[in-house]
Every structure is written in structure tokens, then in C-alpha cells.
Amino acid sequence: MEFRILGPVELWSREQRHDLDWARERLVLAILLMTPGRAVPIRSIIGRVWDDNPPGKARARLQSSIARLRGRLQEIGDVGDARLRGISGAYILETDVENIDYHRFRRLRAEARASADAGETDHAIGLYHEAAKLWRGEPLAGLHGTWAETTRANLENEMLGSTMERVTLQHGVGEHTRLIAELSELVTRFPFDERLVELLMRTLYVSGRQADALAAYRQAQGRLNDQVGTEAGPALQELHQRILLHDPTLLPETRARKTAGNPPPNDLPRDIPTFTGRTAELARLTSAEVLGAMAVPVLAVDGMPGVGKTAFAVHLAHLLTDRYPDGRLFLDLHGHSAHRQTVDPAAALDRLLRHLGVPGEGIPEDLDARAALWRKELARRKVLIVLDNAAGHEQISHLLPGVPGCLVIVTSRRRLAGLDGVESLSLDVLPAEDSATLLDRAAGTRRVLESEHVAAVTRLCGHLPLALQLVGSRLRHRPALSVADLAERLGRDDQRLTEIRAESRHIIAAFRLSYEELAENQRRAFVWLGYHPGLEFTAHSSAALFGLPLADAEQLLDDLLDQHLIAEPRPGRYRFHDLIRDYAVSLSGERPESERTDALHRLFDYYLFVTDRADRLLYQHRRRIPVEVKAPPRTSPALATADQAGRWLSTELENLLRLTLHASDNGWTRHAALLPHILSRHLSLWRHAADAIRVHTRAINAWQLLGDRPGVARAMTDLSEALWRTGRLDECLDVAAQALRIQQALGDEQGVAEVFGQCGLAHWHRSEFDLAMGCFEQALKIKRGLNDRYGMALSLNQIAGVAHDTGDYRAASDRLREVLALHEEDGNLHGHRVVLNNLGEVEARRGQYTSALSYYERAAAIVPETSPKDTATLLHNTANVLQHLDRYGEALERYKNALRIYREIGDRRCEAQTLNSIGDAHQRARRHQTALEFYDRALQAIQGIGDVHLEAEVMDHMGLSFKHVGDQAQAQRVWQHALELYDHLGLAEAHRLRMRLQGLSEAADS
């Protein structure tokens, strides 16, 4: 079986074409053929097929296309030719890559490059011609959409690149005349590609057609001026001038250089065939903006060990090789080599001068004299120089040319900040897709990787090119080793580094070189940062960990950053690459255990101290356990306002959660108990319920180990709130009951009131309104006795909510006005905003929509930092009023934003409420079919929550839309179910719905 995409998408078997009648099937097939043997997520396919704007039931439509495509493949192919299967949310097309014309083209091009690098020019040209024959016209012809257009452009760029590589080779062996027609046709097809114009001009000139070469330039200049509004680039302008001046160096080697002696030196290493990605970086460094902006271009490439600096520099050099006809030099300076001495500048100059043909007796001993001779030799040449593995700027400053014409590419593990006027590029790890491609290429064309495990391997390798090359090579040479086996081995944290190897090459060796070059204080800092349980660290947290002043910690972080042993993904926040973190952790055995314990104690106390300060600034009214640390940190972030505290907590939250779990698992019991308590309010308001459940469960165990019953009760109360947030109401009430017994036994009235309030919330969400009201009234009574004004406001607000839900809007309004008075007296802006929102909701229920909107607008005008839940609630409520004022577009936009927030924070109840409200908006706009879709989604969201009241409300509204679309039977069914629920809850809505059902029955009888 053969698949063709380099032209119209076609399927061939036994030399016969088999048509795919549906354009969607051809598009889906093309998507899968681009990455054979690798899973493509269903959501990605849907996005590509429908340009990220899928229709309703897009997944079902895709499944139909897949089924037809699978049937077609089975119908025309032999067993094993191609297999299309689905795996865990993705589809994968398994076939030999040689069955696909595009992948045959890529292989032939890679072989041609390798042959060219080996000096086998004629063979390389033949391979390029063989690759070109696979092209049958415009790739993916007949397919439409953004993905098809983008992929088509990329394929054409590959074709063009291959053609230019072949033309350059033919140019070099004197095949000029036969290239003119082909190049002219390509310039017509790609009129704004200056590289093609340059090749055409060179070819015309060396063919004795100077006037035509100059005319080609004028035509290109005219096109660029008229249609793009730009001038020709520096390279094209320079070539124009050289042709005008009859520059003899433009002539073929046989007429210009070979007669003068030996051919130009070229000792570039081969361009490895597995090189992958880096498209944006290569485009930037080869652009006219970079190369044309510097008198003497120097490109400095730095990055962490194993990131692929040398491979990148060599690949870049091969891309630019035709611009530097007088030589391509490569010199390894051994700045980071295990068993080789660093090459000093004098020795480097000696080797470089000899490469250019300068005899040994002509090379002076003095360093400055050698540098002067080097610059003099380069002044009359165009040479590309790669200086690999530099130790620092001092090593290479004497090696740089003095006048324009040459290009220098430098690689180093250190940032070469001491070099002025250079273009620097810090290489990062590969994106996930490029990582998978590199692993696939490193494993070899004969190896079909189990795509479902590829993502795990690339992630465990940290997307680091050297690591991917090493494990790919193991897969290539060990057929019995599966990707699943490799993923399992790499998943063992204690042996991941030792598994990343191939023969005598180990990833650890690359890291060890950088570590051994550090000063002793830098080594110690590197290992201590490995102690940090979090993902990121700052100068302040590092100062605590090191036990050093802030300035000293900052200097150590800068040193490690310069060596690319840590990264700075955001200003002031540092982190390890995963594999380097593993290496740092592996070195901990070299340090005394007491040193580790002291460092971690300082670190835990630092986070406890600063987190407590942030919590006190943000949530001044909450009850809290006193927090004391053994030794407050000597330096900490400046937190003076609630805004600063909120930003710090949000930024550090992932670290704080990791520290809490580490403390719990490693015997730091007091910290494991206190940190969840300090974080409890923030976790609750910002809807990190799953994290809250995990850390509060650990906190209960920690308080029990400490024998602290008040702490156990406090942690149980925190846990019950988190369980309530996630809709796990039975568990919430069980834990709250345990907390209540402890608080009553301790005589802690405030604690008892808090647990009553939590029980009330759980009963309220179960639509057990009498029980909820009883709990809230109990809590209010205790808080009045304690004169807890903040607690009174909270309980009054909750009582108003229950009154609202049971239809007693007057009582709800009276209670809310009591709350408003308390907040205004106390200056509580957040509480003021919440109660204005609640008053707006009561007014809306009473049908006073203009008044309700006024309350919501007043609430929105109060702008203390609010939680996502509060923001979404205000959006939702405002939208409810806007739809009743027939402002449907504004309402739907607010619903959409509220729904996004509810999904982000995992609030399933509010998500269901919002979907119900969107259905209502469409119903009011008489879009009943759309309304029914949203009601159905709301019912799906309610599953597992246990909110009977909301379920009844959705079905009540749903029945009206069924009636309007003429489905009386469905309307009766859902209304009957809603009536049963209303009766069970004892709500007034039951009477209204019973009358509606009676009317529906009478209409049917008549």
C-alpha cells in the first residue's frame, strides 16, 4: 500500500489508485500520515479539521470519518500494510514510513546531505533528483483549512530547501547552464525568496550572462518595492555590487581558486541526520536583520549541558556554508571536556592559521602577533568559523576577525556576557512534538515506536536532546527493549539518570563536567538547592536555605545561572531542569546529614514565617493558630499590603503544597500540621479544593502525632470545608461531626459555631433547607453571644441565602440589610461587595431587574482583589438580569466567562447553574433547540453533586422548551419528574408546576 500527499492525497495498492470520495476523510488521512506510528489526540484532529471551530457533535462526525477510512484501508490493503486504531483519546495510523511519499522524500534528502558532506557529490545529486520525482504538484492539493494551508506551506518550504541544496551542489560541479531554466521557473513560483534570486543571478553570471544577472536583480527589486514595500536584503545587494564589479571570486572554483593551489579548507563535522526542530532559532540567526546588522557577525550559542549546542552550531554552519566560499573551519576549544586540557588562545590561533595554509615557520610566537596575522589572513577571505565548547570570552577574544566578510559561531555552557556586539542565543529544551520526532529519528526508521509511551519517555528525559539521543540509540540497538519498558525504567526516580545512556556515553558525564568546574561554595549551593522540595526558588528562599545574606545568595544564583545549571523562567524565579535536579539530589550523599537537616529547617521556617504574614494581611478576620518559628529568616519579601500578599501566595502556592507534602512524608510534623492551616482560607477561596483535601488530611495525622486535640479539630473543620467545595457532602458532614464533638468537649464556642456553619452549608447544598437554617441559626446565636461581628455577618448572609432559595425574599432582604450595615460600619470592602451581589440576586427574584442590575454594578465598582468564585458569581448574576432585560448578547458573554472560571476552579454546582442559565437565555430568545442542548449539559454536570433543587429547576425549564418545539410527551415527562422533586423538597414551585401539567393534559384531551 502506498500513501501520497506530495500532490493530491491519494491511496494506491497494487499499482492501482483507490479514490477517497470524502474530502474530510482525505484531510484526516493527511493529518495521520504526517506522523505515522504516533498518536494524534482527537481534540487536535477536530481542531485541524474544523479550524478550531467545531460543529455540534464534532467527535461523532470524526468517528464516522475514521470508520469509513478504516473500512477503506481494510478493503484494499493486505494485512499489516496499514492499521488505523484508536487509543485513549487519540488515533494512530501504523504503517511503514516507506509507504508514504513524504517520508521517503525526507529519507532521500537526509541521505543526499550525508553523501554531500562525505564529498560524494554526484551520488548526492542523484539522490536529490530521486527525491524530487516524488513531487506530483501542489502538496495536499484540494484540501482546505488553516492546518492544510500551513502544512502545505511547510512542505513546499522543504521541497524548496531540497531543490536549493541540489542546485548548490550542481553549481559547484559546473552544471550551470542546465540550471537556468529551473531556477527561473522557481523564481516565478516563489517571487519573494531572495535566496532563489541570488542563486539565479550567480548561475547567470558564471554562465557568461552578466546583463541577465543584473536584470534578474532589477526585476526582484521591482517586485519587492511594488508588492511588499521593501528593499532587497543586504546579501542580494552585495551580490549585485560584486557582479557589477566583475568580482572574480564569483567564478567557479575551477577558474578562480583551484588554479591558485589547494581547495579551501572545510573541516566542519557532518550535519547529523537526526537533527530536529529549532526552526525559529535558525530563522532568526540566518536572517538579514541579524547577519546584516553586525560588521563582523559573531553568533554566541549557550545552554545547559546536553541541550544540543554543538549540533545546532554545525547544522547552522551547513545552512550558511555557500555564503563563505573561502573555508569552513571548526575548532573544539575543550572548555568543558573531561580528559582534554582547555585550548589556550595561542594554540587555537596556531591551528586556525595552519588550516588556512600558513606554514608553521610563518606563525609568530607572540599571542598578539598571531592574532594580528590571523586577522590579516581573514581580511581577504570569506570564511565561516565554528568555535565550539568555549570556556569563556577570554579564550576567544583573540580569535575574532577584524573586518567584515567572515562569520563566527561560538558555543559555550556559559553565557558569554563579556563579548561585546554579538548576537546571543540561549538554547532551551525542545518542545514536546519535536522531542517525540527526535526520539523517533534516533531510534531509527526500522523501529516503530509505541506512540502511547513516547510522550512519557520524552517527558522523563526532560525534552533534553542529548538524553533523547541516548535513549533513542538504546532503542535502535536493542530491539527487545520496548518504549513501555524504557518509560517504566525512567519513571524510577532513583535510577533515571543511570538509564539515560548508550554504550559508554552517559548523561551524568555531561552534568559532572559542569559541576566539577564550580568553585566550592557554588558546588555547595548547587547541592543544597537539590534539597528544596519545591519546583522553583527565589533569592530570598535560597538565602534561607544557604543560611547566607541576600546579596551572597543572589551572587551564587547568578553564578549557577551563567553556567546553565539552573534556569530563570520568570524574573527572580529560578528552577532546575528535571534531570539536573536529579543530579543535584544524587550528590546529597556527599554532604553531612546534619547540614541537610539544618538547611531544610531554615527553609521550612522561612516559608512558615512568610506564609503566615501573607495570610494575616489577606484574611484579617479568620481564626488562626499562633505560629512561631525557631529563628525568623534574616531576609524575606516585602509584603506590606493585601495585594502583595495575595500575589506572593498565588505565585508560591505550588511550592507551598509540595513543601507540605514533603514535610508530612519526612518527619517534619509541626510544619506539616501548620502549613495547611495557614493556607486553608486561601485554598478555599481560590478553589484549590483537591489540594486542600490532600494537605488537610495530612494535617489531621500530624496534629494527632503531636497530641494536639484543638489542632485536630481545626484541621477537620478545614477538611470538611474542602469536601463541601467538591460536592462530597456526605463525607463533609461526617468529618464535621467529628470536629463538632471535639470542639464541644474542649468548650471552644467559636469552634463549635464554625462547625455549625459548615454543616449548614452542606445541608443547604443538599436542599435540606430546614436543617441548613437550624445550623446557621445555632451558629448566629453563638456569634452574637461572643460579639463576633464578622462571624455574625457571615451567618446572616447564609440565612439570607436559604430564605432566598425557599422563596422568602422579604426575609432574605431584611437579613442582607443587617449584613450590609455591619460591613459598612466595619469598613469591610470584600463583605460589602458580596452582600451587594446577594441583594441584587434577591431583587432579581422579585422581578425588579433594573434595581438588581444597579446592585450588581455597585458591587463591581468595589475592587479589592476577589477570588475567582466571587468574580464568576457576579458575572453570572449580572448575566441573569441582562437576559431578563432582553440584552441577550451581553448576557451570553458574561455567562461564557463565568462558566470558564467555574470549570477552572472545579466548581461543578456553579457550572451546572451557569449551563442552566445559558439555556434560559436561549429559551427567552426563542432558540429552544439550543436551550435544550444546554439544559442537557446542565443535567450531566449535576450528576454526582446531589443538588435536588437544581435538578428540579433545570427540568422545570427544560419542559417549557420541549413544549415550544412541539414535543408534548417529553415536556410532560420532565415536568412530572421536576414536580416529584419539588414535592419532596416541600417548595412552592410544586403548585405552579402542577397547574402547568394540568393545563398540558387538558390541551391534549381537547
C-alpha positions, -999 to +999 in steps of 0.1 A: +000+000+000+013+035-008+001+068+005+007+100-015+004+136-001+030+154-023+003+163-046-034+154-043-040+130-014-041+095-029-042+059-018-025+032-040-025-005-038-011-030-063-003-001-087-039+010-087-053+042-073-082+040-049-102+072-045-113+086-012-146+103-020-150+124+010-128+155+015-129+151+053-115+115+050-086+128+029-079+156+054-080+132+084-058+107+065-033+135+057-032+146+094-023+110+104+002+105+076+023+134+088+032+114+119+028+077+112+031+054+142+024+083+166-009+090+184-027+122+174-051+134+200-088+135+189-090+171+201-061+180+178-077+163+148-110+181+154-092+214+157-074+209+125-104+196+105-127+224+116-102+252+122-107+252+160-144+260+154-160+225+156-197+220+149-220+202+173-212+165+177-178+170+160-165+139+178-193+118+164-186+131+129-149+124+132-157+089+144-178+083+112-149+096+091-125+073+109-148+043+105-151+049+067-113+054+064-106+023+084-130+003+063-114+015+031-079+006+043-091-029+053-109-033+020-080-026-003-048-034+017-031-066+028-030-075+064-002-055+080+000-028+053-017-002+074-037-002+106-058+026+119-067+023+155-079+044+185-061+046+218-071+066+249-084+098+233-063+096+201-060+079+167-028+063+153-020+052+118+005+023+119+023+017+086+059+016+074+071+051+068+084+040+034+048+036+023+044+074+025+059+095-003+067+125+021+087+103+045+105+087+016+114+122+004+128+131+038+149+100+039+163+106+005+171+142+013+189+132+045+209+106+026+218+132+000+230+156+026+252+129+042+267+120+008+274+156+001+291+160+035+312+130+026+323+145-007+302+121-028+287+150-048+275+130-078+257+104-057+242+132-036+228+149-067+213+117-079+196+112-045+182+147-046+168+140-081+152+108-069+136+127-040+123+154-064+105+128-085+081+121-056+066+155-060+034+155-082+023+191-079+009+212-050+011+191-018-023+183-002-040+196-033-077+200-029-076+202+009-087+234+026-085+250+061-058+265+082-040+233+090-039+222+054-026+256+042+001+258+069+012+222+063+012+228+026+035+259+030+058+239+052+060+210+027+067+235-001+095+250+020+110+216+024+108+209-013+124+243-020+151+237+006+159+204-010+160+219-045+183+247-034+207+222-018+208+202-050+212+233-072+241+245-050+258+211-055+253+213-093+265+248-093+297+236-076+304+210-102+299+233-132+263+223-142+253+260-146+236+262-180+211+234-173+200+251-140+189+285-155+155+273-167+147+255-135+158+285-113+138+309-135+107+288-130+113+287-092+117+325-090+084+329-109+067+305-084+084+320-053+090+356-064+099+370-029+125+343-020+158+362-022+178+331-019+165+318-052+171+352-069+207+350-056+212+315-070+197+326-104+220+357-105+251+336-097+242+310-122+236+336-150+268+353-142+291+323-142+274+312-175+286+345-191+253+363-189+261+393-167+234+415-182+208+389-175+220+385-139+217+423-134+183+422-150+172+395-126+182+417-097+163+447-111+132+426-115+134+413-079+140+448-066+109+460-085+087+432-071+098+439-036+092+476-040+059+474-057+043+445-039+059+443-005+072+479+000+107+468+010+142+469-005+163+438-014+182+424+015+219+431+022+231+398+008+213+404-025+225+440-027+261+428-021+259+402-048+246+429-072+276+451-065+300+422-069+285+413-103+287+450-113+325+449-104+331+416-121+342+400-088+365+370-099+357+351-067+322+346-080+336+324-107+336+286-103+364+270-083+380+256-114+385+291-128+392+311-096+407+291-068+418+256-078+444+271-102+459+290-073+465+260-051+447+237-027+409+239-024+395+260+006+396+242+039+364+226+052+366+206+084+330+210+095+317+178+112+289+162+094+254+175+099+237+147+120+207+133+102+186+132+134+188+170+139+153+181+148+134+214+153+150+248+162+132+263+132+126+297+148+161+299+162+177+291+128+154+315+110+165+343+134+202+337+132+202+333+094+180+364+088+193+396+072+183+415+104+209+396+124+237+388+099+234+422+081+233+442+113+268+434+125+301+444+108+316+411+118+288+387+127+295+367+158+268+343+169+271+331+205+251+300+214+249+289+250+228+265+270+227+238+296+247+205+292+231+182+267+208+209+251+224+204+217+246+234+212+272+218+190+247+200+168+228+233+164+260+252+155+271+226+130+236+225+114+236+263+112+270+263+097+259+238+070+229+261+062+253+290+056+282+272+040+276+285+005+280+321+017+316+315+027+335+300-002+370+305+012+367+280+040+347+265+068+367+259+100+357+240+131+378+241+163+369+224+196+383+246+224+377+219+250+363+244+275+342+217+291+360+184+284+367+157+309+401+145+298+413+172+275+431+204+285+414+237+275+429+251+243+446+284+251+442+313+226+478+309+212+474+272+205+440+279+189+454+305+166+482+282+156+457+255+145+435+280+127+464+296+108+477+263+097+441+254+085+443+285+062+476+273+047+500+294+067+533+274+072+545+267+107+576+288+103+554+318+094+534+318+126+549+341+153+553+331+189+537+362+205+499+359+211+491+394+199+513+389+167+494+357+160+461+374+164+472+402+141+483+377+114+450+358+118+430+390+112+452+398+082+446+364+066+409+367+071+407+402+057+409+389+022+387+359+027+351+349+034+354+322+060+329+306+084+345+297+118+328+275+144+345+278+179+329+250+199+329+244+236+344+277+247+353+282+284+346+319+284+351+352+265+388+354+274+395+323+254+380+336+221+385+373+221+418+370+201+402+346+176+376+370+162+381+386+127+387+423+125+369+433+092+336+422+076+333+392+054+335+363+079+311+347+103+320+332+137+297+308+156+306+302+193+292+276+216+296+275+254+279+263+285+284+297+300+267+329+290+294+349+272+284+382+287+320+395+283+317+396+245+305+429+231+285+433+199+275+396+195+241+380+188+234+357+217+211+327+217+204+306+248+191+272+237+162+257+257+150+221+257+128+210+227+090+214+225+071+181+232+064+175+195+100+180+184+111+158+213+089+129+200+103+134+165+139+134+177+133+102+197+117+086+166+146+096+144+172+085+169+155+051+173+158+046+135+135+040+106+133+003+112+118+008+147+081+016+151+077+032+185+047+025+207+033+061+205+013+059+236+045+057+256+066+081+236+052+111+254+062+096+288+098+089+277+103+124+262+089+139+294+111+118+316+140+128+295+131+164+302+129+170+264+167+173+265+182+165+231+212+146+244+190+124+267+167+117+238+196+108+215+210+084+241+177+066+249+168+066+212+201+049+204+194+023+230+161+016+213+178+014+179+203-012+191+181-032+215+151-044+196+138-063+226+136-031+247+102-016+243+093+021+248+070+010+276+099-008+293+121+022+289+093+046+303+089+023+333+127+023+340+130+061+336+100+065+359+120+052+388+134+084+403+164+067+419+177+053+386+166+077+359+200+092+353+217+059+351+192+047+325+199+076+301+229+061+284+241+044+253+273+022+253+299+043+271+280+076+269+261+087+300+240+118+306+256+121+341+290+127+325+278+159+308+264+172+342+295+161+361+318+183+339+298+214+347+296+206+384+334+199+388+342+233+372+323+251+400+340+267+430+335+250+463+308+275+475+290+271+442+291+233+445+276+235+480+248+259+468+241+236+438+237+205+461+216+225+487+192+237+460+186+200+454+173+197+489+145+222+481+112+202+477+096+229+455+098+234+418+111+270+420+132+290+443+140+327+448+169+347+462+150+350+495+142+313+499+177+304+487+192+328+513+173+310+540+183+276+526+220+286+524+220+305+557+236+335+539+228+372+534+206+380+504+234+395+484+255+364+487+226+341+477+219+363+447+255+360+436+255+322+439+223+320+419+238+343+392+269+320+390+248+289+386+226+306+360+257+317+340+267+280+340+232+270+328+229+247+358+197+265+368+172+285+347+153+317+352+119+311+336+105+343+351+123+373+366+136+364+400+123+329+400+148+300+394+144+263+388+163+232+378+158+212+347+144+179+359+175+158+351+199+183+366+177+183+397+180+145+398+218+150+396+219+176+424+198+152+446+221+124+438+251+144+452+234+149+486+252+119+499+284+138+497+272+163+523+268+156+561+232+147+571+233+174+598+239+200+571+209+189+552+187+189+583+198+225+593+193+238+557+158+223+555+148+236+589+158+272+578+138+267+546+107+254+563+108+281+589+112+307+561+081+295+543+061+292+576+070+327+586+063+344+552+031+324+545+017+333+580+025+370+573+007+369+539-023+351+554-027+378+581-026+406+556-052+389+534-076+374+558-076+395+589-109+382+604-102+345+604-095+324+634-059+311+634-035+290+654-005+311+666+026+304+645+061+306+660+094+298+642+127+288+657+146+316+640+128+341+618+146+345+584+171+373+582+156+384+549+121+379+533+100+395+506+085+429+513+048+422+520+031+453+532-003+452+515-030+426+509-024+428+471+013+420+476+004+391+500-021+377+475+004+378+446+030+361+468+007+333+479-006+327+443+030+326+430+043+303+457+013+281+461+027+251+442+059+253+462+040+255+495+019+224+486+050+205+477+068+216+509+037+205+530+037+170+514+075+167+518+072+177+555+045+152+561+064+123+544+098+131+560+091+137+597+087+175+598+055+170+617+050+205+631+054+222+597+031+195+581+004+205+607+008+243+605+012+250+568-022+235+557-039+256+585-022+288+573-032+281+537-067+269+544-085+302+537-066+308+506-071+273+493-108+276+499-115+310+484-093+303+453-109+269+448-079+246+452-102+220+468-084+189+457-051+202+470-069+213+502-083+178+508-048+163+504-030+186+528-057+188+554-059+150+556-021+151+562-026+179+588-050+158+608-025+130+610+003+155+620-018+171+648-027+136+661+010+127+662+016+159+681-012+150+706-029+184+699-067+179+700-076+216+692-053+213+662-071+180+651-105+197+654-092+228+634-078+206+606-111+185+605-131+217+601-107+228+573-111+194+556-149+195+559-149+228+540-128+214+512-150+183+509-180+207+507-163+226+479-160+195+458-196+183+464-186+154+486-213+163+511-217+130+530-180+130+538-182+166+547-209+161+573-191+130+587-158+149+592-177+180+606-195+158+631-161+145+644-148+181+647-180+192+665-176+165+692-140+176+698-149+213+700-178+207+723-156+186+746-130+213+746-156+240+753-145+261+723-176+280+714-161+298+685-150+264+670-185+250+676-201+279+658-177+274+628-186+237+625-223+245+627-218+269+598-200+243+578-228+217+584-253+243+574-236+248+540-236+210+534-273+207+542-281+238+521-264+222+490-283+190+496-315+212+495-322+202+532-333+238+539-347+232+574-316+215+586-294+242+570-314+270+586-312+253+620-274+251+618-270+287+607-293+299+634-272+280+660-240+295+647-255+330+647-267+326+683-232+317+695-215+345+675-239+371+689-230+359+724-193+363+716-199+397+698-181+383+667-193+409+642-175+393+613-190+359+622-224+374+627-223+389+592-213+355+577-242+337+594-268+363+585-256+361+549-261+323+549-295+326+565-305+351+538-293+326+512-316+298+525-345+322+527-339+332+491-338+296+479-371+288+497-388+319+482-390+341+513-374+371+496-386+396+522-368+377+550-337+374+527-337+411+520-340+420+557-311+398+567-289+411+540-295+447+550-284+437+585-252+424+570-247+455+549-249+477+580-223+456+598-199+457+568-203+494+563-196+501+600-165+479+599-152+491+565-152+455+552-150+461+514-150+425+504-180+417+526-197+449+513-192+436+477-206+401+485-238+414+502-245+439+473-243+409+450-267+390+471-292+419+474-291+421+436-300+384+434-330+389+457-342+419+437-339+398+405-360+370+421-387+396+429-387+407+393-370+441+400-344+437+373-333+473+369-328+475+407-309+442+407-286+455+379-279+486+400-268+464+430-245+444+407-229+475+392-223+488+427-207+455+437-185+455+405-173+491+414-158+478+446-124+465+435-105+447+463-088+416+449-115+390+448-115+352+445-123+336+411-156+323+427-167+358+437-158+372+402-177+344+385-207+347+407-210+384+399-207+377+362-234+350+364-258+371+384-254+402+362-260+380+331-292+367+347-305+402+350-293+412+315-313+384+299-345+395+316-338+430+302-336+413+267-298+421+264-290+386+253-256+392+237-242+408+268-257+381+290-242+352+270-208+368+270-208+371+308-222+335+312-193+323+290-167+340+312-183+327+344-185+292+330-148+292+322-139+303+357-162+277+373-145+249+352-110+262+361-117+261+398-137+228+396-170+241+410-194+216+395-226+230+411-220+265+398-210+251+364-244+234+362-262+265+373-245+285+346-253+260+319-290+261+331-289+299+329-275+298+294-303+275+284-327+301+299-312+329+278-316+309+246-352+300+257-361+336+262-346+344+228-369+316+213-339+294+204-354+264+220-333+236+204-301+254+216-317+258+250-324+221+253-287+213+245-276+235+274-302+221+298-290+186+289-254+196+296-265+211+329-282+178+339-250+159+331-230+184+353-254+178+382-247+140+382-229+131+414-235+165+431-268+156+448-284+190+443-320+180+440-333+216+439-311+225+410-320+193+391-357+201+396-352+237+383-333+225+352-361+200+343-388+226+350-372+250+325-364+221+301-401+212+299-410+246+286-386+243+256-399+208+248-434+222+247-423+250+224-407+226+199-439+205+199-427+176+219-455+174+244-447+139+257-411+149+267-424+181+283-448+161+304-421+136+314-396+161+326-422+183+343-436+152+361-401+144+374-395+181+384-428+181+403-419+150+423-386+167+433-404+199+443-429+179+464-401+161+481-385+194+490-418+210+500-413+240+478-440+264+465-429+258+429-447+224+431-482+241+430-473+262+399-459+232+381-489+210+390-512+237+374-490+237+342-491+199+339-529+200+344-531+226+316-509+204+293-532+174+300-564+193+292-549+206+260-540+171+249-576+158+257-592+186+237 
